[in-house]
Amino acid sequence: EIFNILGKCIIKLALFLLSCLLIPILRLRGLKKQKTCPPIQNNILYLSATKLAMKIRKRE
């Protein structure tokens, strides 16, 4: 039973240390300028899937 408790404590400590290392790195990556997508130029992309399927069936 002592080994079980000791094992849990070691795992918790390892996860805590890992989070202390990873959180600052991940936050720094989030500060980069996000790439933006160009505006949509094709109006078909605004249609829902059901309307698009109906147009395909009707060969519009």
PQR file with spaces between the fields and no chain letter, atoms N, CA, C, O and H, PARSE charges and radii, in Angstrom:
ATOM       1  N    GLU     1       0.828   -1.195    0.000 -0.4000 1.5000
ATOM       2  CA   GLU     1       0.000    0.000    0.000 -0.0000 2.0000
ATOM       3  C    GLU     1       0.873    1.258    0.000  0.5500 1.7000
ATOM       4  O    GLU     1       0.521    2.258   -0.626 -0.5500 1.4000
ATOM       5  N    ILE     2       1.983    1.209    0.685 -0.4000 1.5000
ATOM       6  CA   ILE     2       2.882    2.368    0.727 -0.0000 2.0000
ATOM       7  C    ILE     2       3.467    2.619   -0.664  0.5500 1.7000
ATOM       8  O    ILE     2       3.645    3.767   -1.071 -0.5500 1.4000
ATOM       9  H    ILE     2       2.268    0.397    1.193  0.4000 1.0000
ATOM      10  N    PHE     3       3.767    1.526   -1.396 -0.4000 1.5000
ATOM      11  CA   PHE     3       4.308    1.687   -2.745 -0.0000 2.0000
ATOM      12  C    PHE     3       3.279    2.320   -3.675  0.5500 1.7000
ATOM      13  O    PHE     3       3.628    3.091   -4.569 -0.5500 1.4000
ATOM      14  H    PHE     3       3.622    0.594   -1.065  0.4000 1.0000
ATOM      15  N    ASN     4       2.017    1.990   -3.458 -0.4000 1.5000
ATOM      16  CA   ASN     4       0.946    2.563   -4.263 -0.0000 2.0000
ATOM      17  C    ASN     4       0.862    4.072   -4.034  0.5500 1.7000
ATOM      18  O    ASN     4       0.764    4.839   -4.993 -0.5500 1.4000
ATOM      19  H    ASN     4       1.734    1.364   -2.732  0.4000 1.0000
ATOM      20  N    ILE     5       0.898    4.495   -2.792 -0.4000 1.5000
ATOM      21  CA   ILE     5       0.839    5.919   -2.454 -0.0000 2.0000
ATOM      22  C    ILE     5       2.089    6.627   -2.964  0.5500 1.7000
ATOM      23  O    ILE     5       2.005    7.723   -3.519 -0.5500 1.4000
ATOM      24  H    ILE     5       0.978    3.872   -2.014  0.4000 1.0000
ATOM      25  N    LEU     6       3.246    5.999   -2.773 -0.4000 1.5000
ATOM      26  CA   LEU     6       4.498    6.585   -3.236 -0.0000 2.0000
ATOM      27  C    LEU     6       4.514    6.716   -4.763  0.5500 1.7000
ATOM      28  O    LEU     6       4.992    7.715   -5.299 -0.5500 1.4000
ATOM      29  H    LEU     6       3.314    5.109   -2.322  0.4000 1.0000
ATOM      30  N    GLY     7       3.999    5.719   -5.446 -0.4000 1.5000
ATOM      31  CA   GLY     7       3.922    5.761   -6.910 -0.0000 2.0000
ATOM      32  C    GLY     7       3.036    6.897   -7.388  0.5500 1.7000
ATOM      33  O    GLY     7       3.381    7.595   -8.342 -0.5500 1.4000
ATOM      34  H    GLY     7       3.611    4.907   -5.011  0.4000 1.0000
ATOM      35  N    LYS     8       1.893    7.090   -6.730 -0.4000 1.5000
ATOM      36  CA   LYS     8       0.994    8.182   -7.095 -0.0000 2.0000
ATOM      37  C    LYS     8       1.657    9.534   -6.869  0.5500 1.7000
ATOM      38  O    LYS     8       1.504   10.445   -7.683 -0.5500 1.4000
ATOM      39  H    LYS     8       1.614    6.523   -5.955  0.4000 1.0000
ATOM      40  N    CYS     9       2.384    9.670   -5.781 -0.4000 1.5000
ATOM      41  CA   CYS     9       3.074   10.934   -5.491 -0.0000 2.0000
ATOM      42  C    CYS     9       4.152   11.220   -6.531  0.5500 1.7000
ATOM      43  O    CYS     9       4.323   12.363   -6.955 -0.5500 1.4000
ATOM      44  H    CYS     9       2.508    8.931   -5.119  0.4000 1.0000
ATOM      45  N    ILE    10       4.870   10.194   -6.936 -0.4000 1.5000
ATOM      46  CA   ILE    10       5.915   10.370   -7.944 -0.0000 2.0000
ATOM      47  C    ILE    10       5.300   10.773   -9.282  0.5500 1.7000
ATOM      48  O    ILE    10       5.825   11.646   -9.974 -0.5500 1.4000
ATOM      49  H    ILE    10       4.731    9.265   -6.592  0.4000 1.0000
ATOM      50  N    ILE    11       4.193   10.142   -9.641 -0.4000 1.5000
ATOM      51  CA   ILE    11       3.524   10.484  -10.901 -0.0000 2.0000
ATOM      52  C    ILE    11       3.005   11.917  -10.860  0.5500 1.7000
ATOM      53  O    ILE    11       3.151   12.654  -11.835 -0.5500 1.4000
ATOM      54  H    ILE    11       3.766    9.433   -9.079  0.4000 1.0000
ATOM      55  N    LYS    12       2.400   12.321   -9.739 -0.4000 1.5000
ATOM      56  CA   LYS    12       1.902   13.692   -9.610 -0.0000 2.0000
ATOM      57  C    LYS    12       3.042   14.697   -9.703  0.5500 1.7000
ATOM      58  O    LYS    12       2.902   15.739  -10.345 -0.5500 1.4000
ATOM      59  H    LYS    12       2.282   11.722   -8.947  0.4000 1.0000
ATOM      60  N    LEU    13       4.156   14.394   -9.073 -0.4000 1.5000
ATOM      61  CA   LEU    13       5.310   15.287   -9.121 -0.0000 2.0000
ATOM      62  C    LEU    13       5.857   15.387  -10.546  0.5500 1.7000
ATOM      63  O    LEU    13       6.200   16.475  -11.008 -0.5500 1.4000
ATOM      64  H    LEU    13       4.269   13.548   -8.552  0.4000 1.0000
ATOM      65  N    ALA    14       5.934   14.259  -11.235 -0.4000 1.5000
ATOM      66  CA   ALA    14       6.434   14.267  -12.614 -0.0000 2.0000
ATOM      67  C    ALA    14       5.510   15.075  -13.521  0.5500 1.7000
ATOM      68  O    ALA    14       5.987   15.833  -14.365 -0.5500 1.4000
ATOM      69  H    ALA    14       5.655   13.375  -10.860  0.4000 1.0000
ATOM      70  N    LEU    15       4.202   14.925  -13.361 -0.4000 1.5000
ATOM      71  CA   LEU    15       3.256   15.693  -14.169 -0.0000 2.0000
ATOM      72  C    LEU    15       3.334   17.175  -13.855  0.5500 1.7000
ATOM      73  O    LEU    15       3.227   18.004  -14.760 -0.5500 1.4000
ATOM      74  H    LEU    15       3.814   14.309  -12.675  0.4000 1.0000
ATOM      75  N    PHE    16       3.519   17.522  -12.594 -0.4000 1.5000
ATOM      76  CA   PHE    16       3.648   18.928  -12.208 -0.0000 2.0000
ATOM      77  C    PHE    16       4.897   19.542  -12.838  0.5500 1.7000
ATOM      78  O    PHE    16       4.842   20.643  -13.385 -0.5500 1.4000
ATOM      79  H    PHE    16       3.606   16.849  -11.860  0.4000 1.0000
ATOM      80  N    LEU    17       6.017   18.830  -12.760 -0.4000 1.5000
ATOM      81  CA   LEU    17       7.252   19.345  -13.354 -0.0000 2.0000
ATOM      82  C    LEU    17       7.137   19.463  -14.876  0.5500 1.7000
ATOM      83  O    LEU    17       7.636   20.419  -15.469 -0.5500 1.4000
ATOM      84  H    LEU    17       6.061   17.935  -12.315  0.4000 1.0000
ATOM      85  N    LEU    18       6.485   18.500  -15.492 -0.4000 1.5000
ATOM      86  CA   LEU    18       6.282   18.554  -16.932 -0.0000 2.0000
ATOM      87  C    LEU    18       5.417   19.747  -17.320  0.5500 1.7000
ATOM      88  O    LEU    18       5.696   20.422  -18.310 -0.5500 1.4000
ATOM      89  H    LEU    18       6.080   17.723  -15.010  0.4000 1.0000
ATOM      90  N    SER    19       4.371   20.006  -16.546 -0.4000 1.5000
ATOM      91  CA   SER    19       3.520   21.161  -16.846 -0.0000 2.0000
ATOM      92  C    SER    19       4.267   22.465  -16.623  0.5500 1.7000
ATOM      93  O    SER    19       4.045   23.433  -17.351 -0.5500 1.4000
ATOM      94  H    SER    19       4.144   19.457  -15.742  0.4000 1.0000
ATOM      95  N    CYS    20       5.153   22.511  -15.626 -0.4000 1.5000
ATOM      96  CA   CYS    20       5.951   23.721  -15.391 -0.0000 2.0000
ATOM      97  C    CYS    20       6.877   24.005  -16.568  0.5500 1.7000
ATOM      98  O    CYS    20       7.194   25.164  -16.839 -0.5500 1.4000
ATOM      99  H    CYS    20       5.334   21.725  -15.034  0.4000 1.0000
ATOM     100  N    LEU    21       7.307   22.977  -17.261 -0.4000 1.5000
ATOM     101  CA   LEU    21       8.166   23.167  -18.427 -0.0000 2.0000
ATOM     102  C    LEU    21       7.365   23.493  -19.686  0.5500 1.7000
ATOM     103  O    LEU    21       7.781   24.329  -20.488 -0.5500 1.4000
ATOM     104  H    LEU    21       7.050   22.036  -17.041  0.4000 1.0000
ATOM     105  N    LEU    22       6.228   22.840  -19.859 -0.4000 1.5000
ATOM     106  CA   LEU    22       5.492   22.970  -21.110 -0.0000 2.0000
ATOM     107  C    LEU    22       4.610   24.210  -21.187  0.5500 1.7000
ATOM     108  O    LEU    22       4.474   24.790  -22.264 -0.5500 1.4000
ATOM     109  H    LEU    22       5.890   22.161  -19.208  0.4000 1.0000
ATOM     110  N    ILE    23       4.011   24.631  -20.090 -0.4000 1.5000
ATOM     111  CA   ILE    23       3.076   25.764  -20.131 -0.0000 2.0000
ATOM     112  C    ILE    23       3.739   27.037  -20.649  0.5500 1.7000
ATOM     113  O    ILE    23       3.155   27.688  -21.515 -0.5500 1.4000
ATOM     114  H    ILE    23       4.122   24.160  -19.214  0.4000 1.0000
ATOM     115  N    PRO    24       4.923   27.435  -20.174 -0.5600 1.5000
ATOM     116  CA   PRO    24       5.530   28.653  -20.740  0.2800 2.0000
ATOM     117  C    PRO    24       5.851   28.529  -22.231  0.5500 1.7000
ATOM     118  O    PRO    24       5.706   29.496  -22.979 -0.5500 1.4000
ATOM     119  N    ILE    25       6.278   27.359  -22.657 -0.4000 1.5000
ATOM     120  CA   ILE    25       6.599   27.158  -24.074 -0.0000 2.0000
ATOM     121  C    ILE    25       5.339   27.288  -24.920  0.5500 1.7000
ATOM     122  O    ILE    25       5.356   27.936  -25.967 -0.5500 1.4000
ATOM     123  H    ILE    25       6.396   26.573  -22.049  0.4000 1.0000
ATOM     124  N    LEU    26       4.253   26.676  -24.473 -0.4000 1.5000
ATOM     125  CA   LEU    26       3.008   26.738  -25.231 -0.0000 2.0000
ATOM     126  C    LEU    26       2.437   28.151  -25.247  0.5500 1.7000
ATOM     127  O    LEU    26       1.859   28.567  -26.251 -0.5500 1.4000
ATOM     128  H    LEU    26       4.239   26.150  -23.623  0.4000 1.0000
ATOM     129  N    ARG    27       2.585   28.889  -24.165 -0.4000 1.5000
ATOM     130  CA   ARG    27       2.096   30.273  -24.135 -0.0000 2.0000
ATOM     131  C    ARG    27       2.904   31.158  -25.066  0.5500 1.7000
ATOM     132  O    ARG    27       2.348   32.047  -25.711 -0.5500 1.4000
ATOM     133  H    ARG    27       3.054   28.551  -23.349  0.4000 1.0000
ATOM     134  N    LEU    28       4.204   30.930  -25.144 -0.4000 1.5000
ATOM     135  CA   LEU    28       5.027   31.717  -26.059 -0.0000 2.0000
ATOM     136  C    LEU    28       4.667   31.429  -27.513  0.5500 1.7000
ATOM     137  O    LEU    28       4.692   32.331  -28.350 -0.5500 1.4000
ATOM     138  H    LEU    28       4.655   30.208  -24.620  0.4000 1.0000
ATOM     139  N    ARG    29       4.336   30.194  -27.811 -0.4000 1.5000
ATOM     140  CA   ARG    29       3.921   29.849  -29.174 -0.0000 2.0000
ATOM     141  C    ARG    29       2.608   30.524  -29.524  0.5500 1.7000
ATOM     142  O    ARG    29       2.374   30.863  -30.684 -0.5500 1.4000
ATOM     143  H    ARG    29       4.315   29.462  -27.130  0.4000 1.0000
ATOM     144  N    GLY    30       1.746   30.721  -28.531 -0.4000 1.5000
ATOM     145  CA   GLY    30       0.458   31.357  -28.772 -0.0000 2.0000
ATOM     146  C    GLY    30       0.562   32.846  -29.023  0.5500 1.7000
ATOM     147  O    GLY    30      -0.384   33.448  -29.531 -0.5500 1.4000
ATOM     148  H    GLY    30       1.935   30.445  -27.589  0.4000 1.0000
ATOM     149  N    LEU    31       1.693   33.461  -28.679 -0.4000 1.5000
ATOM     150  CA   LEU    31       1.858   34.894  -28.871 -0.0000 2.0000
ATOM     151  C    LEU    31       2.239   35.254  -30.305  0.5500 1.7000
ATOM     152  O    LEU    31       2.200   36.426  -30.679 -0.5500 1.4000
ATOM     153  H    LEU    31       2.461   32.971  -28.266  0.4000 1.0000
ATOM     154  N    LYS    32       2.606   34.263  -31.106 -0.4000 1.5000
ATOM     155  CA   LYS    32       2.962   34.531  -32.497 -0.0000 2.0000
ATOM     156  C    LYS    32       1.749   35.078  -33.243  0.5500 1.7000
ATOM     157  O    LYS    32       0.605   34.816  -32.874 -0.5500 1.4000
ATOM     158  H    LYS    32       2.638   33.310  -30.802  0.4000 1.0000
ATOM     159  N    LYS    33       2.021   35.840  -34.293 -0.4000 1.5000
ATOM     160  CA   LYS    33       0.941   36.374  -35.107 -0.0000 2.0000
ATOM     161  C    LYS    33       0.256   35.219  -35.835  0.5500 1.7000
ATOM     162  O    LYS    33       0.909   34.414  -36.498 -0.5500 1.4000
ATOM     163  H    LYS    33       2.951   36.054  -34.593  0.4000 1.0000
ATOM     164  N    GLN    34      -1.049   35.152  -35.702 -0.4000 1.5000
ATOM     165  CA   GLN    34      -1.812   34.084  -36.333 -0.0000 2.0000
ATOM     166  C    GLN    34      -1.961   34.361  -37.822  0.5500 1.7000
ATOM     167  O    GLN    34      -2.203   35.497  -38.229 -0.5500 1.4000
ATOM     168  H    GLN    34      -1.580   35.806  -35.163  0.4000 1.0000
ATOM     169  N    LYS    35      -1.817   33.330  -38.623 -0.4000 1.5000
ATOM     170  CA   LYS    35      -2.017   33.476  -40.061 -0.0000 2.0000
ATOM     171  C    LYS    35      -3.515   33.562  -40.333  0.5500 1.7000
ATOM     172  O    LYS    35      -4.293   32.758  -39.820 -0.5500 1.4000
ATOM     173  H    LYS    35      -1.621   32.407  -38.293  0.4000 1.0000
ATOM     174  N    THR    36      -3.911   34.532  -41.137 -0.4000 1.5000
ATOM     175  CA   THR    36      -5.324   34.679  -41.468 -0.0000 2.0000
ATOM     176  C    THR    36      -5.590   34.077  -42.842  0.5500 1.7000
ATOM     177  O    THR    36      -4.731   34.083  -43.723 -0.5500 1.4000
ATOM     178  H    THR    36      -3.278   35.185  -41.554  0.4000 1.0000
ATOM     179  N    CYS    37      -6.784   33.566  -42.996 -0.4000 1.5000
ATOM     180  CA   CYS    37      -7.191   32.991  -44.276 -0.0000 2.0000
ATOM     181  C    CYS    37      -7.700   34.106  -45.181  0.5500 1.7000
ATOM     182  O    CYS    37      -8.274   35.080  -44.694 -0.5500 1.4000
ATOM     183  H    CYS    37      -7.483   33.562  -42.281  0.4000 1.0000
ATOM     184  N    PRO    38      -7.501   33.980  -46.475 -0.5600 1.5000
ATOM     185  CA   PRO    38      -8.045   34.982  -47.389  0.2800 2.0000
ATOM     186  C    PRO    38      -9.571   34.887  -47.422  0.5500 1.7000
ATOM     187  O    PRO    38     -10.129   33.844  -47.082 -0.5500 1.4000
ATOM     188  N    PRO    39     -10.247   35.957  -47.824 -0.5600 1.5000
ATOM     189  CA   PRO    39     -11.713   35.908  -47.873  0.2800 2.0000
ATOM     190  C    PRO    39     -12.199   34.904  -48.921  0.5500 1.7000
ATOM     191  O    PRO    39     -11.512   34.631  -49.904 -0.5500 1.4000
ATOM     192  N    ILE    40     -13.384   34.368  -48.693 -0.4000 1.5000
ATOM     193  CA   ILE    40     -13.968   33.380  -49.604 -0.0000 2.0000
ATOM     194  C    ILE    40     -14.421   34.093  -50.870  0.5500 1.7000
ATOM     195  O    ILE    40     -15.143   35.088  -50.808 -0.5500 1.4000
ATOM     196  H    ILE    40     -13.943   34.591  -47.894  0.4000 1.0000
ATOM     197  N    GLN    41     -13.995   33.580  -52.014 -0.4000 1.5000
ATOM     198  CA   GLN    41     -14.367   34.191  -53.288 -0.0000 2.0000
ATOM     199  C    GLN    41     -15.374   33.354  -54.062  0.5500 1.7000
ATOM     200  O    GLN    41     -16.057   33.872  -54.946 -0.5500 1.4000
ATOM     201  H    GLN    41     -13.409   32.771  -52.064  0.4000 1.0000
ATOM     202  N    ASN    42     -15.477   32.072  -53.745 -0.4000 1.5000
ATOM     203  CA   ASN    42     -16.399   31.186  -54.440 -0.0000 2.0000
ATOM     204  C    ASN    42     -17.685   31.081  -53.623  0.5500 1.7000
ATOM     205  O    ASN    42     -17.660   30.615  -52.484 -0.5500 1.4000
ATOM     206  H    ASN    42     -14.923   31.651  -53.027  0.4000 1.0000
ATOM     207  N    ASN    43     -18.816   31.514  -54.203 -0.4000 1.5000
ATOM     208  CA   ASN    43     -20.085   31.538  -53.470 -0.0000 2.0000
ATOM     209  C    ASN    43     -20.626   30.149  -53.159  0.5500 1.7000
ATOM     210  O    ASN    43     -21.481   30.010  -52.284 -0.5500 1.4000
ATOM     211  H    ASN    43     -18.837   31.892  -55.129  0.4000 1.0000
ATOM     212  N    ILE    44     -20.152   29.126  -53.848 -0.4000 1.5000
ATOM     213  CA   ILE    44     -20.604   27.760  -53.555 -0.0000 2.0000
ATOM     214  C    ILE    44     -20.244   27.382  -52.121  0.5500 1.7000
ATOM     215  O    ILE    44     -20.953   26.604  -51.483 -0.5500 1.4000
ATOM     216  H    ILE    44     -19.458   29.239  -54.558  0.4000 1.0000
ATOM     217  N    LEU    45     -19.171   27.919  -51.629 -0.4000 1.5000
ATOM     218  CA   LEU    45     -18.727   27.575  -50.277 -0.0000 2.0000
ATOM     219  C    LEU    45     -19.662   28.108  -49.200  0.5500 1.7000
ATOM     220  O    LEU    45     -19.587   27.668  -48.053 -0.5500 1.4000
ATOM     221  H    LEU    45     -18.594   28.550  -52.147  0.4000 1.0000
ATOM     222  N    TYR    46     -20.533   29.038  -49.542 -0.4000 1.5000
ATOM     223  CA   TYR    46     -21.501   29.566  -48.581 -0.0000 2.0000
ATOM     224  C    TYR    46     -22.750   28.695  -48.480  0.5500 1.7000
ATOM     225  O    TYR    46     -23.520   28.832  -47.530 -0.5500 1.4000
ATOM     226  H    TYR    46     -20.593   29.395  -50.474  0.4000 1.0000
ATOM     227  N    LEU    47     -22.960   27.803  -49.442 -0.4000 1.5000
ATOM     228  CA   LEU    47     -24.155   26.960  -49.440 -0.0000 2.0000
ATOM     229  C    LEU    47     -24.022   25.831  -48.422  0.5500 1.7000
ATOM     230  O    LEU    47     -22.926   25.343  -48.146 -0.5500 1.4000
ATOM     231  H    LEU    47     -22.335   27.691  -50.214  0.4000 1.0000
ATOM     232  N    SER    48     -25.169   25.430  -47.872 -0.4000 1.5000
ATOM     233  CA   SER    48     -25.151   24.283  -46.961 -0.0000 2.0000
ATOM     234  C    SER    48     -24.979   23.007  -47.783  0.5500 1.7000
ATOM     235  O    SER    48     -25.171   23.007  -48.998 -0.5500 1.4000
ATOM     236  H    SER    48     -26.060   25.826  -48.096  0.4000 1.0000
ATOM     237  N    ALA    49     -24.622   21.945  -47.116 -0.4000 1.5000
ATOM     238  CA   ALA    49     -24.367   20.676  -47.809 -0.0000 2.0000
ATOM     239  C    ALA    49     -25.636   20.133  -48.454  0.5500 1.7000
ATOM     240  O    ALA    49     -25.577   19.564  -49.544 -0.5500 1.4000
ATOM     241  H    ALA    49     -24.465   21.945  -46.128  0.4000 1.0000
ATOM     242  N    THR    50     -26.785   20.301  -47.797 -0.4000 1.5000
ATOM     243  CA   THR    50     -28.030   19.773  -48.365 -0.0000 2.0000
ATOM     244  C    THR    50     -28.436   20.553  -49.613  0.5500 1.7000
ATOM     245  O    THR    50     -28.876   19.960  -50.599 -0.5500 1.4000
ATOM     246  H    THR    50     -26.833   20.763  -46.912  0.4000 1.0000
ATOM     247  N    LYS    51     -28.291   21.878  -49.578 -0.4000 1.5000
ATOM     248  CA   LYS    51     -28.628   22.679  -50.760 -0.0000 2.0000
ATOM     249  C    LYS    51     -27.668   22.368  -51.903  0.5500 1.7000
ATOM     250  O    LYS    51     -28.077   22.304  -53.063 -0.5500 1.4000
ATOM     251  H    LYS    51     -27.934   22.359  -48.778  0.4000 1.0000
ATOM     252  N    LEU    52     -26.418   22.177  -51.581 -0.4000 1.5000
ATOM     253  CA   LEU    52     -25.433   21.847  -52.602 -0.0000 2.0000
ATOM     254  C    LEU    52     -25.726   20.480  -53.217  0.5500 1.7000
ATOM     255  O    LEU    52     -25.608   20.309  -54.430 -0.5500 1.4000
ATOM     256  H    LEU    52     -26.087   22.229  -50.639  0.4000 1.0000
ATOM     257  N    ALA    53     -26.105   19.511  -52.394 -0.4000 1.5000
ATOM     258  CA   ALA    53     -26.448   18.179  -52.900 -0.0000 2.0000
ATOM     259  C    ALA    53     -27.673   18.251  -53.801  0.5500 1.7000
ATOM     260  O    ALA    53     -27.734   17.565  -54.820 -0.5500 1.4000
ATOM     261  H    ALA    53     -26.201   19.650  -51.408  0.4000 1.0000
ATOM     262  N    MET    54     -28.658   19.085  -53.430 -0.4000 1.5000
ATOM     263  CA   MET    54     -29.847   19.237  -54.248 -0.0000 2.0000
ATOM     264  C    MET    54     -29.499   19.858  -55.607  0.5500 1.7000
ATOM     265  O    MET    54     -30.038   19.445  -56.634 -0.5500 1.4000
ATOM     266  H    MET    54     -28.608   19.643  -52.602  0.4000 1.0000
ATOM     267  N    LYS    55     -28.610   20.836  -55.613 -0.4000 1.5000
ATOM     268  CA   LYS    55     -28.199   21.462  -56.872 -0.0000 2.0000
ATOM     269  C    LYS    55     -27.440   20.467  -57.748  0.5500 1.7000
ATOM     270  O    LYS    55     -27.583   20.479  -58.971 -0.5500 1.4000
ATOM     271  H    LYS    55     -28.173   21.171  -54.779  0.4000 1.0000
ATOM     272  N    ILE    56     -26.640   19.613  -57.131 -0.4000 1.5000
ATOM     273  CA   ILE    56     -25.898   18.611  -57.897 -0.0000 2.0000
ATOM     274  C    ILE    56     -26.861   17.614  -58.525  0.5500 1.7000
ATOM     275  O    ILE    56     -26.692   17.227  -59.682 -0.5500 1.4000
ATOM     276  H    ILE    56     -26.523   19.603  -56.138  0.4000 1.0000
ATOM     277  N    ARG    57     -27.878   17.196  -57.764 -0.4000 1.5000
ATOM     278  CA   ARG    57     -28.856   16.244  -58.297 -0.0000 2.0000
ATOM     279  C    ARG    57     -29.651   16.847  -59.450  0.5500 1.7000
ATOM     280  O    ARG    57     -29.973   16.161  -60.420 -0.5500 1.4000
ATOM     281  H    ARG    57     -28.016   17.511  -56.824  0.4000 1.0000
ATOM     282  N    LYS    58     -29.963   18.133  -59.334 -0.4000 1.5000
ATOM     283  CA   LYS    58     -30.726   18.817  -60.387 -0.0000 2.0000
ATOM     284  C    LYS    58     -29.830   19.284  -61.530  0.5500 1.7000
ATOM     285  O    LYS    58     -30.313   19.820  -62.527 -0.5500 1.4000
ATOM     286  H    LYS    58     -29.702   18.690  -58.545  0.4000 1.0000
ATOM     287  N    ARG    59     -28.530   19.080  -61.382 -0.4000 1.5000
ATOM     288  CA   ARG    59     -27.523   19.472  -62.366 -0.0000 2.0000
ATOM     289  C    ARG    59     -27.581   20.968  -62.665  0.5500 1.7000
ATOM     290  O    ARG    59     -27.536   21.388  -63.821 -0.5500 1.4000
ATOM     291  H    ARG    59     -28.137   18.644  -60.572  0.4000 1.0000
ATOM     292  N    GLU    60     -27.681   21.751  -61.614 -0.4000 1.5000
ATOM     293  CA   GLU    60     -27.691   23.213  -61.762 -0.0000 2.0000
ATOM     294  C    GLU    60     -26.285   23.753  -61.796  0.5500 1.7000
ATOM     295  O    GLU    60     -26.091   24.963  -61.915 -0.5500 1.4000
ATOM     296  H    GLU    60     -27.717   21.410  -60.674  0.4000 1.0000
